[in-house]
């Protein structure tokens, strides 16, 4: 299988005000088109589900690529020197709508349904397969804000995502594998002449309406970075400090919850060579 497609993207922004308080206000609109070929996993997945819950995965080599058309409208605002010299405020609010043709989604098939291709066998009487839908509609709202000063920064973000598919038979269903709706609060503090930054964040995740096996969850994370020299930076991050058991709807199936790792520690060092 092969294919190609041109994916244009156009953004127009307008800053209509010149007064000191409103000069940083900008309105924008974006139109973009995208193209995604089916992955190897989606086309060739096969075998039986492990871990004591046995049912077959069915391959689908005839999957068609997704094509999407996205529109986004929003407003940006930036202002400097608000409370003290050198501080900055950045705000963004946006609405987006994405229409996807031939959307790829995992479905559960029954061996009792004529023409499903799902065989009878050991385990629970279902099969799992990725299929194309006639159309998927995904829309949502995003809000971001960050205040940055010499002592550190504080940020807040929120996103609400909704989506449903329309099958070739005209049946609508809520999407199961779209990003969780999220609300995140973050705080970072700077020390040692801004060389050391430490902080943490709290993130609430609301499951998609169409995912029956995922659940809402809240994560608490911590992070630190140290600029040891002009050319060496060390980063540390600890995710899921309270070892919450959760399933990411983007990574799991629609029939069985696939849980993410518990407490996760990450350490990285970045070295720059040359000028």
N, C-alpha and C positions, 0 to 999 in steps of 0.2 A: 504494500500500500504506500502511495506517495501523494503529495499534494503541495500546493503553495497558495498564498493569498496575501495581497497588500493590506496592511493594517494602518490606516491613517489616524492621526491624532491632531486636534486643533484646540487651542486654548486662547480665549480672549479675556483680558482683564482691563478694568476701568477704575481709575482713582479720581473721582469727580470733585474732591474737596481739597482746598489749599490752606484752610485755617489750621492753626497750630494743633488743636485738639482732634481734628478729623483728617489731617493730612495722611495719616497712616491707614486710612480705611480704603479697602479695595474690594470691588465686586468682580467675580469671574464666572465664566462658563466654559465647560470642556465637552467636546464630543470625540469619542474614540471608538475604534473597532478592534477586535481581537480575534485570534485564531489559536485553538489548542487541539493538537492531535491526541488521540487516545494513547495512554501509556501502555507499556508492555504488560504491567500487572492487570490493567483493565481488559486487555484483549486476550491474554493467554492464561489468566488465573485458572487453576484446576486443582483436583485432589479433594481431600476431606478436611473439614475443620478439626483442629486438634483440641486438646485439653478437656476431653470427656464429653463435649457437646458435638456429636458427629452429624454432619450434613455435607453434601457435596458442593463445591464451587464449579460453575460451568464457564468455560471460556466463550468469548464472543469475538472472533477475528473480523467480523463484518461491521464493527463499530465505525461510525462516521465522525470526523472531527467536529468540535464545537466552533461556532462562530458567534461572536458577541458584539452588541452595539451598546455603548455606555454613554449616558449624559450625566453631567454633574454641574450643580450650581452652588455657589458658596460665597462667603465673605471672609476676608482676612483683615486683621487689624494689628498694627504694631506701633508702639510708643516707647520712647526712651526717656531717661531722667525723670521718672515719675515721683519717687519718694526720696531718692538720693542720686548724686551724679554717677553715671555709669550703669544704672539698673535698666531693665528692659522688660516689657510686657508683650507677649505674642498670643493672639487669639485666632481661632479658625472655626468656622461652622460650615457644614456642607450637606447637601442632599444629593444622593446618587440613585440612578435607575439603570439596571443592566438587563437587556433582553438577549437571551442566548438561544440560538437555534441548535437542534440536535444535542441538547444538554445530556451529559453522561452521568448516570446515577446508578447506584447499586439497588437491585430489586430482589424481593423474596418471591420465589416461584413455588407452586404446589404441584406435586405429582398427580393430583386428582383433577387438575385443570387440563382439558384437551389442548394439545399442541404446545404445552409449556416446555417440553423437552426435558423436564425434570424426572429422573428415573426413581423408581421405588428401590429402597435399599436399607441398610442398617442405619440406626440413628433416628433423629426426629424427621418427620416427613416434610422437609422443605429443601429448596436449593437456592443458592445465591449467585446472581449474575449481573454484570454491568450492561446496561442497555441505553439506547438513545431515546430521548423524549422529543416530541415535536418542538417544544419551547419551554424555557424556564424564565421566570421573572424574579429578579432579585433587586430589592431597593432598601434604602436605609438612610440613616442620619448619623453624622459624625460631629463631635465637638472636641476641640483641643485648646488648652490654655497653659501657658508657662510664664512664671515670673522669675527672672534671673537677676541676682545681685552679687556683690563681691563675696558675701558670706556663704552663698549657695543658691539653690533654686528650688522651686515648688511647682509641680505640674499636676494637671487633671485632664483626663480624657474620657470620653464616653462614645459608644457606638451601638446603634440598634440596627440589626439586619433581619430582614424578612424575605422569604422566598417560597415560590411554589412552582410546580411543573404542570404542563398541559400535555397529556399523552396524545398519541395519534388517534385514539378513540374518544378524545374530548374530555377525559377524566382528569380533574385537578387533584393534586396532593401536595402537602407541605414538604419542602425539601428537608432532608435529614443531614446532609453533609455540607452545610454552609457554616461560616465562622460564628462562634458564639457572640451574643451581644455582651459587651464588656463595659465596665466602669473601673478606671484605674486612677489611683492617687499616688503621687511620688514625691519624695523629699530627699534632697541631696545637700550635704554640707561640705565646705572646703576648708582645709587647714594647711599649715606649712607653706604659706605664701602661694596658695592655690595649687600646690603640687599634689596634695592628697584630697581625694573626694570620697566620702562615704555616704551611704544612704539606704533607703528601703522603699518598697512599694507594696500596696495592697491592691489586688485585682479581683473583682467579682465577674464571674462568667455565667451568663444565662443560656441554657441549652436551646437549640432550635425547636420549634413546636413539632416538627415532623420527626424528630429523633426520639424513639421510644425507649432506648437503652441508656442514653446519656442523662446527666442530672446537672443542676446548678452547682457551682462550686466557687470557693474563694481561696486564692493563693496569697501568701505573704513571702516576699522575696527580699534579699539584701544584696548590696553590691559595693565595691570599692575599686578605686583606680589610683595608681601612684605614678607620677611622671618623674622617674628617677633621674634622668638626664634629658637633654634636648632630643636625644635619639632613642631612648629606651622608656617604654611605658609598660606597666604591669597591671592587669585587670583581674579581679576576682568577683565571682557571682555565686550566690547560694539561692537556688530556687526551691519553692515549696518547703519552707522551713518547718511547717507543722505536719509534714508527711501526709497531706490530704490524698485520699484515694479518689481519682477522678478519671473520666474518659473524655478525650478530646474528640468532638464530633467529626472533625476533619480527618482523623486517623482511624476511626473505628468503623465497624459495620453497622448495619441497621437492625441486626438481629441479636448480636452478642456484644456486650460492653468490652472494649479492649483498653485496659487501664494504662495510664502513663506512669513513668518512674516516680518514686517518692522524692525524698530530699536529693537534690542534685547539686554538686559542687563543680565549678568550672574555674580554671586558672589559665590565663593567657599572658604571653609577653610579646611585645611588638618592638622590633629593632629596625631602625632606619639607617641605611648606609649611604654615604655620600652627602652632598649639600642639599 
